[in-house]
Amino acid sequence: MASVELRGLTKRFGATAAVDNVSLTIGDGNLVCLLGPSGCGKTTTLRLIAGFIEPTEGEIVVGERVISSPRRTLPPEQRMMSMIFQSYALWPHMTAAENVAYGLKIRGLDKATVDARVKAILAVARLEALAGRYPSELSGGQQQRVSLARALVVEPETLLMDEPLSNLDANLREEMRFEIRRLHDQFRTTAVYVTHDQAEAMTTADVIAVMNGGRIEQLGSPEDVYERPVSEFVARFIGASNVLKGQAIDRTQVAIAGVPVATTGRALEPGRETAVAVRQHDIRLAPAGSGEPPANTLRGVVRRQVFLGSSRDYIVEMQDGAEVRIAAPADQSITPGSAAWMHLDPERCRALTR
């Protein structure tokens, strides 16, 4: 195993920079998720690491080896990497055990070694009972476990995963997130995982790199990027925050729809336009009372209410016309058209840097 370092990595297709000056260090044994919407550059970054395409600028270094640069790119088969695809890519005419053994056989290992390593990895992946089945006889989750076992059995320095759970149904996806994390904790292979799914990234990753427009918008632990987004894009993409616009009154308060709102996160510059992120479940909704509302409370009118079983989904229009989405308890029902107060906890109102 070894660390992976991207140094000013850029890939252009014509005038378009699919990956734009990306620098990232992935520590030995860490699992990093490249998270973002379609077209953000995450899959292109993974293909650059794998050696399927060459960089326009920058370098990729694994351990002490430069494996990609504009001058020289090491072929994929010489990179000591394994890749897991969303399509599983299993040989249909081979059993689960034969698929797992394939990579060892082409490396020329003797039969006894191959058999021992295949038996061991099938046990770890909980596939012993399925060893003799063909891919067509396995469920999607079982096929993906075979794919994982095949990738790990060759003991790669780096494991690459490209949307590995996208073909599974919701229940299997949830199960396989924890399975990938369990196997990573056992083998501690340096890994890069590409996904557009926030829940996958939060479950599996040591570090999340949120990508946007070919660049890394924010890098941090799952808790960091969720609790402390630095930009409007990250706040909206991770956890579906409301982003409220206003003008800084002083170093801690922003005027939103004419109401002073206390914030956390950074010192504000008075007079500057400022965006504040607050998550849907962090807003306390109540019917409008008489008199003045308490501090850090916005006024509005309920425009929509949807019962979701465990909660209610509200859209409330503020006095300036902006809309706020709120997740409220299921037993709290406020009729559309009614006036409402929205209390914002200052500790949950995060002033964004960009």
N, C-alpha and C positions, 0 to 999 in steps of 0.2 A: 504494500500500500504506500501511497505517497500523496503529498499535497498537489493541488492543481491551481495554477495561477494564470489569470488572463491579464495581459498587459496592453492597455490601449487597443483592444481588439475591435477591428472595424471590418465589415463586409458590405461592399456596395454592389448593387445590381443596376448598372447604368448610372443614372444620377441619384438613385435612391439608396440611402444607407439603411439596410435592414438591421445591422448591428453597428452602433455608433460610439466608438471610443469607450468600450466597456472594460473596466478594470475590476478584478474580483479575485480574492484569494480564498480557496476552499481548503481548510485545514485537513491534515491527515486523519482519516476516519470520520469526517463530518459528512452529513447529508444536507445538501443545499438545494432548495426548490427555486427554480426560475418560474415565477408566477406572473401572469398577465393575460390580457385579452388576445384574441386572434390578431396577428399582424404586429405584435409588439417586439418581435425579434428573439423570443425565447427558443423556438425550435431551430432557428438558424444558428444561434449560439451553441446549441447542443451538437448540431451537425459539424460546426467548426471544431469543437472539442473532439468529436469522433474521427475527424479527418476526412469526412465525406466531401467537404468543400474547403477551399483555401482562403485564408484571410486576405483582404486588400491591404490592411495595415495591422501592426501589432503582433504580439507573440502569445503562444500558449506554452506554458512550462509545466511539466510534471516532474516532481522531485527536482533533480538538477538538469533534466533534459529539456531542451527546446524542441517541441514536437511539431509546432506550426509557426511559420513566419512567411512573409511575402517571398523570401528567398528559397526556403526549403520546407516542404511539408512531409512528415513521416506518414507512410500509408497506414490505413486503419488497422491492418493485421499486425503491425509492428508496435502498436501503442499499448499493449497489455490492458485493453479495455474490453468490457462486455456491454452489450446494449440490449435493452428490452423495449420492444415496440408495442404499440397499442393493438396491433393485429395478432399478437402472440408469436407468429412466424414459426410455428412448429411443423416438422416434417409429418405429413398426414399418413405416410406408410410406415412410420416408426412408432413403437410404443413409447409411453412416458419415459421408461428407463432408457430406451435407446436414444430418444431425443436428448436426455440429460448426458448420456455418455458420448455423444457425437463429438463435442469439442475436445474431450480428452483423447479420443481415438485419433483425430487428425493431428494431435500433438505427438503421436507416436508412443504413448504410454503403454506398458504391458497390460495384459488382460486382468491380472490379479489386482493391480493398482487401480485400474479403471473400475472394476467391479466393487472394490472396497470403497472408493470415493463416491460412486453413484449410490451405493447402499446407505452411506452416511448422510449424504445430502437429501436423499428421499426421506429419511427419518426426520431430519431437521425440518423439512418442508411439509411434514405430515402427509406423505404421498406413498408410503410403503404399500398400502392396500391397492393402489392404483397403478403400480409399476407396469403391469402387463396390458394396460388399456391403451387404445389408440386415441388420438385427439378427438375424433368424432364421437367417442364414447365418454368424453369428459365434459363437465360443465365449464362455463366461461371462467369461473373462479379457479377451478382445478387446472385448466389450461394455463392460466396466468401463473399459478404456483409452479407448474412444470417449467415455464419460461424463466421464472426467477431461479429455480434450482439449476437449470442449464447455465444461466449466466454466472452463478456463484461457484459452481463446482470447479471451474477452471482457475479459481483464485485470482481474479483480475486485480490490478492496481486500482482501477476506477470502474465504477458501475454507472452506466448512463440509462436513464428511463425516460421515454418519450410518451407522455400521456398514457401510461400503462393501464389505467383503469377506465378509460373512456368508453370501452365497448361493453362494460358490465352494467347490470341494472343497479338501482340505488342501494338495495340491501347488500349485494355482493361488493359494491364499491366500498361501503363502510367497513365491511369485514376485511377486505384486502388492504385498506389503509393501515390497519393495525398489524396485519400480517407482514407487510413491507417493513414497518417500523420494528417489529419483533426480530425479523431476520437481520435487519441492519444492526440492531443492538447486539446480536450474537456474533456477527462477522466483522463489524466495524470497517467495512469497505468504504473508501472515499466514494461518494455518490453525488450525482447531479440528476435532479428529478424535474421534468418539465410538466407543468399543469396550468390550466386556467381555473381550476377549482380551489377556492379558498379553503374549504374544509380539508381537502387532501393535503394542502401545504401545511396547514396548522397542525395536522395529526402527525405527519411524517417528518417534517424538517427540523434540523437543528437551527438553520438560518434560512430566511426567506429573502430572495432578491426580487423585489417588485419591479417589473419592466414596463416601460411605456415609450413608444416611439423609438425603439432601438437602444434605449439607455436604461440604466438601473436608476429608478426613481427613489427607492429606499432600500436599505439593506439592514437587516436586524433579526432578532429572534422573533418567533411568532407573537409573543406577548408585546414586543417593542412595536412591530408594525401595526398591530391591532390597537393597542392602547395609546401609542404616540405617533400617529401619522404626521408626516412633515408637509404633505402637499394635498391639495384638493383632490387630485387623481387618486392617491392612496387612500384617503379618507372615504371616498365614494366606492372604490373597488373592494377594499377590505372592510367588511362589516356594514356596508350600506349606510354610511353616516349622512345626516343632513348637513349641508354646508350653507351656513347663514352668512350673508354679506352685511358689512356695516363699516363704520368709521371709528377708529381708535379715539377714545376720550382721553385716556392717560395710559400708563404703562401696563395696566391690568384690565381695563374696561373697554368694551366696544358698544357703540350705540347701534342696536338692531331694531328696526321698525320704531325708532324713537325711544327705545327703552335701554338704559345702561345694563349691560350684561358682563359680569365678572368672568374672567377666563384664566386658564393656566397654560403652560407650555413654553411661553417665551415673553420677553419684555416687548411691549408694543411701542410704536412710535406715534405719539399723539397727532391726529389729523390725517393719518394714512388710512386708505381703504384696507380693510382687513377681513379675512374669511375665518369663520369659527366652525369647527366640526363638533357635532354632538350626535351620538347614536340614538336610534329610534327608541330603544328600550331604556335610555337614560333620561327621558323627558317624562315628568309626572303631569298627567292631564287631569283637569278637573272642570266641572261646570263653573262658569263665571259667577263669582259672588258679588255682593254689594260692596261699594267703596273701592279703595285702591288695592290692587293685588300686592302680594309681598315682593320683596326684592328678587331680581333675576327671574321675573315672570313676564312672559309675553302674552298679549291678548290675541284672540283669533276667533274664527267661526268654523265650526266643523262642516266640512264639505262632503266627506265620505266616511262611512264606517262599514267594515267587513268583519263578520264573525269567522274566526279561523279555528275554533275548537278550544285550544289552549290559550288563545289571546285574541284581541281585536286589533285590526289594522285601521288606523285613522289617517285622514289627510285633513289638516287644519290650515286655513288661509289666514295669514297675518294681516295686520292693518296696512302694510305696504304692498300687499298682493302676492308676496312670496308664500309658497306652500311648505308645510312641515309635515313629515311623515312620522307617526308615533305608533309604537307597539305598546298597547295597554292591556291590563288584566282582562280576562274573558268576562268577568262579572261586572265590568264597568261599561255601561252603555249610555252614550250621549247622542241624542238625536241629531242627524244632519240639519244644519241651519241654526243650531244653538250656539250661543256665545260660550267660549271656553278660555281657560287659563292654562298656560304651559310653563311649568316651573323647571328651570334649568339649574342643576347642581354645578356650581362654579368649578369643582374639581373634575367634572366630566365635560366641560366646555374647553376644547383645545384650540388655541390660536395657531393657525397654520403659517408656515414660513413662505410658502409659495402656492 
